[in-house]
Amino acid sequence: MDGEKIQKVLARAGLGSRREMERYIEAGRVKVDGVVATLGDRVSNTARLSVDGKMLAKQALEPVHRQVVAYHKPVGELVTRHDPEQRKTVFTRLPKLENGRWIAVGRLDINTSGLLLLTTDGELANRLMHPRYHLIRDYAVRIYGPVGPEMIQRLQTGVDLEDGRAAFESILPLDEGRAANGWYRVRLREGRNRLVRRLWESQGVQVSRLMRVQYGPVPMPPGLREGQVHRLTGGEIRHLLNLVGMEAPPRPRSHQRS
């Protein structure tokens, strides 16, 4: 049968990795045109796919031009498509797509600002978030309360939280000499929910400001204001693909004069 493998289509739509989608298929959770799918099945672009009884939108399944953008998220916006309370979401500010949809690489909570990567490629988004690749997440954080060397040592050695042990890879003071309300740049390599805040709060201090400033090799673009979008170049996207073991498209040939 012509067409693409089901797990590839589902991964591209952002439902999970190809391996995760293979497990969905093996468990009988995926149907094609109302029939339970089997591993190895291929689907045409006219097929109707459902997962756990929920029909998937055609727009999410269509092959799309791979794009990645950096968005400067303000405080007060949610990283969700639909909010029952009708609060602002990041998706209302993004460039319109002819087909496909934007998929967020991780989340920032409503009170956190800064760099949010989004892509039209669900498999790329999933890999960029996966713990296996250990991509860095750097944050600028302002702490209300005294921070001493012993506290910093504990936070870098490891702290037991309700969902397991965690630690910052590095903590860099950004305004040396301040006894309280100081800024720090901290680094993690995992994306557990509210982890930066929970680590600091475990030491009896409060996070008064939190801003993500880098994700993997992508820093916050200089001069990018809150609510603005920056498109990554082809070279930057190829670098991301290489980092997470995905095949990058060939570089365009430069035309030389004879």
Secondary structure, DSSP 8 states (H G I E B T S, - for coil): --SEEHHHHHHHTTSS-HHHHHHHHHTT-EEETTEE--TT-EE-TT--EEETTEE--HHHHS-----EEEEEE-TT-BSSS--TT---BGGGSS---SSS--EESS---TT-EEEEEEES-HHHHHHHH-GGG---EEEEEEEES---HHHHHHHHH-EEETTEEE--SEEEESSTT-SSSEEEEEEES---TTHHHHHHHTTT-EEEEEEEEEETTEE--TT--TT-EEE--HHHHHHHHHHTT-------------
